């Protein structure tokens, strides 16, 4: 069996150990934050397959990924459905109450929650959650309160990097990796 390559600070992994639900923003986290518009005014977004696989691995490890976003679009709903994400709130700028609703649905509390965000609307959830993460291209105020800032940018593997950290923290990373080395 080959050893895993990733290595995170043990104190960081300890802080993330109890996470059972992760709230993700979309624009700037699961996408690069850019908005492309068709001639008909439809929004087009680009999602990273690395990030998508990370979200699926969280589910395999028993960690629930959830999405809270200020926007709503059919492509976003299609992508989240394809990833099996059942907990999502769309078109909400006041994210803390939306996160609390999801926590209530799951029977969890803030001490079991993490959040990955990139801009001011994410701050209320990030400061309540036990673990906060920001992509490297997040707003400076958001990076200042994050427990971890990814090396990768939003929409380009940042969410996957955070998923990998959480998988290592819960002790499932090596096992899941090994399942691909058949």
Order of alpha helices (4+ residues) and beta strands (2+ residues): alpha-beta-beta-beta-alpha-beta-alpha-beta-alpha-beta-alpha-beta-alpha-beta-alpha-alpha
